[in-house]
């Protein structure tokens, strides 16, 4: 289940987060830097999905989803 962020709940983009930050008084540069730091910290997560204990199919689907999502926020 997704929470709404200024009327958006699905496929939130980098621009959506920057816009939300600006509406809350946060400079675009600060939001962008924060997103970049999160992406950098999460880059290895898809490769760690096997540690969770899901089956092969679920593990690959989760890893693919994480790679796609991280790529969409760049």
Long-range contacts (C-beta under 8 A, 24 or more apart in sequence): 11-72, 13-72, 13-73, 14-72, 14-73, 14-74, 17-73, 35-73, 38-73, 39-70, 39-73, 39-74, 42-66, 42-70, 43-70, 45-70, 46-70
